Amino acid sequence: MSSQTAEQQDVAARSGVPISIRHVAKTFGEDSDKPFQALREVSIDIHPGEFVSIVGPSGCGKSTLMLMVAGLLKQSQGDILVGGKPVTKPITDVGIAFQDHLLLEFRTALENVMLQADIRGLPRKKIEARAKDLFEQLRLTHAMQKYPRQLSGGMRQRVSLVRTLVHEPSVILMDEPFGALDALTRLQVRMDLEALWLRRRPTVVFITHSVEEAVGLSDRIFVMSPNPGEVVDEITVDLPRPRPIVLGDAPEFAAYVDRIYGHFERMGVLHGIEVPKASTAAS
């Protein structure tokens, strides 16, 4: 009989790795006469297999932070560690998804996914088998031999999701991956992402403007201030998984959403409508 606790066994079963962001800041044009500070000092620790969302207004440095975690952009100060190792160059054990699906129009859906094997030098048979399994899980088997122009927006984004996951990365970085989708498709892809994540539990950093989406997906949410961005709140989302299709009626869900929107109101990101008082005529 194992001596591990249920919690220890759960952590051991996760395929993700920890991410540590320590006192990280970013200033563009540091050597110019008009430097631009995108991020003020940010410190975040992400546990192995955790799904973390970062929400904040446009221009607060969310995407900049993600690119630095990926090693695609150098921080101005501070340290970033992925799997306990300092990030000093682009990391390889990662899957990245952007708002634009970035599929090549001259390749079929399956051929687009197989780019991961070609670029990374991975065994094609193994990756193709994994790809076909993911296509099946996402109800896309019929789309494998179709070109991007023959697919709907939601289908293209799901193909992009297959490409992100097919090499089974320990870390997944997602920057507004559902931003271009309609509401119903966005909801379905959100559910698909959660189902796929629960199978292996890689570590996920999810960038989004959607407060409801962040609450629907995340274990924790970091709320950022307007530029220069800094973390103003860390919220642990204590909701059962898998999450239901519609969360809006749950009071617990509404409380998390209200807490985040409350920050945006106090920071002046959201402004209410002021109704002018009716003037009274002089008697």
N, C-alpha and C positions, 0 to 999 in steps of 0.2 A: 504493500500500500504506500502511495506517495506521501511524503512528509510535507509537501507543499500545501499552502493554503489555496482556496479557490481563487483568490485574487492573484496570488503568485503564478498559478497555472494559467490564468487568463493572460497575464502579461507575457509569460513565456511563449504562449501560442501566437502572439502578435509578430508580424514580420517587420514592423517599423523600427526605426532607430530614434534616439533622442535628438532634439535640436536645441541648442543653447544660443541665445542672442544676448550679448552682454555689453551694455553701454554703447550701443551702436548708433552712430550719427552719420548723416550724409550731406555734404555740401558740394554742389556743382559749381564749376568755375572758381575753385579756391584761389587760383593764381591770377584771376582777372580782377578788374576794378568793380565788378558787380557780381559778387558771389551770391548763390541762391541756396539757402539751407532748406533741403527737402525734409530731413528727419532730424529731430532733436533726440537726445539720448534715449534709446529704447532698449529695454531688457525684458526678454521673454524666454521662459523655459517650457519646452514642449516634450511631453512624455512619449515613449515608444508606442506606436499604434494609436495615438490620439488624433482626433479630428478637431482641428482648431480653425476658427474663422477670424479674419481681421476685417472689421467694418469701419468706415469713416468717410468723410466727404471727399469729393474729387480733389486731387492735388495734395492729399495729406501724406503721401509717401508710401501707400500700401504696396503698389507695384514695385517701387524702388526697393523696398524691404525684401520682397520675394526674389527679385533678381540678385540681390546680394546673398541670400541664402543659397541660391543656385550656383553662386560663384561666377555669375555673368557680369557682375558689377562690383567694383571695389568700394568698401565702406571708407569713410573719412576717418572714423575712429571706432574703437571697440573691437570685439571679437565675435565670430560666429563659428560654432562647432556643430558638425553633423556626424552623428555616431561617435562622438568623442574626439573627432579629428578637426583641426582648424581648417576652415574653408579658405584656400589661397588660390584656387583655380576652379574652373567649372567642374562640378561634381558629376559623376557618371551614373551612380545608382539612384536615378531620379526620373520621374515622369512629369512632364510639364504640359499644361493645357491652358490655352488662351481663349479670349472671346471669339476670335476668328479661328475657325476650324483648321485653316492652313493645309487643306488637302490639295494634292496636285491633281489638276483637272485631267491630265492625260493618263492617270493611273486609276485602276478600279479601286473600290473600297478595300478589298483584301490586299492589293498591291501597295496601297498607301500604308496600311498597317505593317506590311512586311518590310518597309523601309527601316524599321527598328532593327531587324535582323541584319540587313545589309550594312547599315551605318555602324552598328556595334560589333559586327563580326560574330553574331550568335548563330547557333545551329538552326537552319531554316526549317527542318522538319518539326522540331520541338516548338518553335515559335509559331509555325503555321497551325499546328494542332491547338496550341493555346489560343490563337486568334479565332479559330473556328468555334471553340468553346465559348469565348466571350461574345462572338456574334450571336450564337444561339441563346445565351443568357439574356441578351438585349433584344431578342426577337428580330434579328437583322440578317438571318441566314440567307434570305432571299435577296439581300442587297449586296452580297459580297462581290459579285461580278459586275456590279453597276458602277458607273462613273459618278463623281460628285454632282454633276449637272442634272443627273437623273434622280437625285435624292432630295427629300425635303430638308428644311433647315434642321429639324430635330434629328433626322436620321444622320445628317452630316456630323452633327455634334456628337452623336453616339459613336460614330465611326472614329472620331477624334478621341473619344474616351477609351475605345478599344486600343488605339495606338498608344495612348498614354500608359495603359496598364499591361500591355501584352508581354513586356519583358520582366514583369513582376518586381518593380522597383520598391525599395524600402521607404522612399520618400516621394510624395506626390505634391506638386505645387500647382495651384489652379488660380488663374487670374480672370475673374468674371467670365467663367466658361459658358454660362447660360444667358449672358446679357442680351444676346440678339434673338432669343427665342420668345415665342408668344407664351402667355401665362399658363395654358394647359400643358403645352409641350415642356415648358420649364419645370412644371410640377412633376411630370413623368420622369424626366431625366434626373431630377433631384432624387426621386425614389430609386431609380436604377443605380445611381452613384452610391447611395447608402447601402443598397443590397450587395453591390460588388465589394465595397470597402469592408463590410462585415465578414466577408469570406476569409480575408487575409489580414486585415487590420494594418495596412501600411500607415505611416505617419503622414497626415494630410495638413497642408496649410492652404486655406481656401480664402481668396480675396473676393469680397463682394460689396456692392452697395445695398443689397437687399437685406434688411434687418430680419424679415420673416424667414428668408432662406437660411440665414446664418443660424437662427434659433432652431430651425427644422433639421439641420444637419450636424450641429456641433456638439462636442463635449465641453469646449470652452470657447468663449468669444472675447477678443480684445478690441475695445473701442478706442479709436484714435481721434485726436483733435485735428482741427484745420491746420494748414501749413504754418510753421513747420510741425510735422506730425510727431506726436508723442502719445503714449498709452495713458488714457484717463480712467479706464475701468477694465477689470478682468472679471468675467462672469462665467461661473460654472453652471452648465445647463443640465439640470437633474430631471430628465424626461426619459421614459422607457424606450428601448429600441426593440424592433424597428419602429420608427415613428409613424403614426397614422397619416393617411393621405391628407386629411384636412385637420390642421392644428388650431385654427383660428378660434374655435369655440371653447377651447380648454383654458380655464382661468390661469393655470400655471404658465402656459405659452404666452398669454396676453401680458402677464406680469413682466416676463423677460423683455418682450417687445417694447412695452411702455418704459421700462428702465433705460433702454438704449435710446429711444426717441427723446426721452427726458434729457439725456446728455446733449443731444443735438440741439434741442431748444435752448438749453442754458448756454451753449457755446455760440448761439446765434446762427447755426447752420439752417435751422428751420424757424420760420417766422409765421405766427398766426395772423389771421385777418382781423384788423381792428375795424369794428363797426362804429361809424361816427354817431355821436349822440344827437338826437333830434333837438333842434333849437326851439326854444319857446318864444312865441311872439310876445312883444311887449304889450301890456294891457293899456 
